Amino acid sequence: MGILDSIFGGGHKNNPMDSANKYLNKIPGVAHQGYDPYVNQGMEASGRTSDIYEQLLADPTAFINKIMGGYEPSEGYQFQKEQLTKDLGNTAAAGGVAGTPMDQMNQGQGVQKLLSGDMQQFLQTVLGMFKTGLAGEEGVATRGYDASGKLTDTLGSALNQQGGLAFNNAQQENKNRGDLWSMFGKALGTGTGAFLGGTPGAYVGSKIFGG
């Protein structure tokens, strides 16, 4: 590197932009480390909730049937069924209609009502748990979306700062080059003019090279 390179722009060891960039360049890595886990979790949760909503919109009945496919009569239902059957049997026996079609119909209707109530309770319980889980997934998705926005803002801010530093640095270097060239021209002109003819020549030279 020549002497003019050193004077007009080469090798600024203490360039403020370089000093600042040592820290600004670390921002993307730190930001990704802090935000990426939440962004990734949010994307996964968003994908799962989207699949569920598509299933519900495409065929709600199939969705309910899938839930009810896991139904089994509860212990409460079994207990109530035994009690109901015993009570209806006693009533039928007391009325002298035990074992008749009417007795069987009464018992069947009573058991069916208990079963329907038990199935309805099962469905409501599962849907309640489903709603809670879905709300949780949406919360994770929302947190991921927020993290994505903050990550974008952080990276954009760092890039904007680096762009501003680069602009100011280039502007300052151009100004420095202009000032140095002006000083160099004046010095050269004065020296040339002096060589041509003393003080008047120095004046002429300074006007030619930057006066």
Secondary structure by P-SEA (a helix, b strand, c coil): ccaaaaaccccccccaaaaaaaaaaaaaaaaaaacaaaaaaaaaaaaaaaaaaaaaaacaaaaaaaaaccccccaaaaaaaaaaaaaaaaaaaaacccccaaaaaaaaaaaaaaaaaaaaaaaaaaaaaaaaaaaaaaaaaaaaaaaaaaaaaaaaaaaaaaaaaaaaaaaaaaaaaaaaaaaaaaaaaaaaaaaaccaaaaaaaaaaccc
